[in-house]
């Protein structure tokens, strides 16, 4: 992902901060200055945001490490202004596995809140009336800092358990419904509830808090996207890579020049190519490779091809094919059957296959 600051790795998982996170810190500073806060209060609130997002990282690690127990890896955790995102290779398909993975994140925040409650006299804060409480909380003390952190972790649990995708609560609801219903129907119900809540948030946001409008869009499109993804995966069940393989493809040789490939590219609809040498696959050349070397038309294909390609066996399940594409981050794969090339597959052709199956459903 572009525009990220890499903080390091935890259990092999990259921890990154997206550049837009800085906008949150700027916004907090703006609000504090607008309210006439001094430098000490400003820095204290900025520190609270940073510590809170450390809790968010722990939350996402809860998801990631639990998923790892079910042999699902996580590539990275990215911090955004609206929270953290753990990039799991896929969501568990078994309802109990998904339930455990979804609950693991909020469970981390519950543990953090309980630990903070052991050192912060939480009850004493609620014994004050509203005016006195405001004065007490304005004091820049370490105890107040921990109390704010306690409240923030409680709010994280409450917010994340909203039964709407892409929040954890939506996945918990889907997992529970999946115990009695199929995954597709369970997702449809959970998605519908999520979109209904999004509409409610939108209306409330218009009346009271514009920030809820942003959350409404986040929930609505997250729920819609999850529903569409599960529907597509359902349509691909029982189908293999061979069924969506492009068989009428142009094969290049290592001695082809970039200029020759450009002419082939412009003459047809193919964008990516398999390079063959002595009846074996030598590499692949993508449209991106061709464009990058368009200024050197005499360059040979063997100098720009990717020899670290991965070929796909024709019998590979289509759903697994999508997982491979997401994991490898490559758009184009040669397809082989019994060791011999029979064609190639890309996202576009899989998309067309899904459209045909949708029309026939």
C-alpha positions, 0 to 999 in steps of 0.5 A: 500500500502506498503512503504508509509508515512501516512500524515493524512486525509482530509475529510476522505481521507488518504494522503500518500507519497510513498517511491519512492517520496524520489528519486525525492528529491534526484534527485533534490539535485543531479542536484543542486550539479552538477550545483554547487549550494550552500546550500541555493539554494539547500534547496530552490529548495527542498522546491519548490518541496514540496510546488508544491506537496502540490498543487498536493494534492489539485489537487487530492482533487479537483477530490476526493471531486467533485466525492464525490458529485456524491456518489463516495468515495476516499480511499486515495491520494498517492504522487509519483515522477510523481505526485499524484494518487487519488484512487476513488472507480470508475469513474463516468459513466455519461458523465457530472459527469465524465467531472466535476470530470476530470476538478475539478483537473486542476481547482484547479491549475488554481485558485492557479495560479490566486491567485499567479498572484495577488501577483507576477508581472508576466508580469515584468518577461517577459519584460526581455530578456533571459540573464537578465531573467536568472540572475533575476530568479537565485536570491533566493528571495521569489518573484522568489519562488512564480513565479516558483510556478506560472509557475509550476501550469500552467504547471500542468494544461497544462500537465494534459489536454493532451487528453490521459489517464490516464491524466485528458484531456483523461477523459475530451475527453472521457466524451465529446465523450460519449455525442454523442457516447457510453462509449465503443466507446468514450473510444476506440477513446480517448485511441487511441489518447492517445497511438498515443501521447505516440508514439510521446512522445517516439520519441521526448524523444529519440531525446531530453529528456529521461524523455519523454520516461517515460511519453510515457510509462505511457500514452501508458499503461494507455490508453491501460489499461483504454480501456481494463477495459471499454471493460470488464465492457461492457461485464459484463453488464446485467450479475449477480454474479450467472453466474460466481459462483463456485458451486462445492466447498469444504465446511469446518467445524470449526473443520477441522485442518490446516493439513486437509485443506492443503491436500485438497488444494494440492489435487485440484485447490481450494485455498479459502474455505467457513466454514459452521457450522449448515447450516450457513456460519461461515467464510472463509479461504483463501490460505494466511491464510493456508500458514501463519499457515502451521507450526501449522497443528493441529490448528483448522479452527475456529482459523484461519478463517475470521468471518468478511466475506461479502456474495454476493447475487446471483442477484448482477450485475457483474460490482458491484461485481468487485467494491465490490472486489476492495473496500473490498480488498478481493479475495473470497466471498460466494454467497447466494440466498434467504439466502442459500449458493449456491457457491462462487466467486473470481477474477479468475472465473470472469476473466474466465467468461470475457474470455468466453464472449470475445471469443463469442463477 
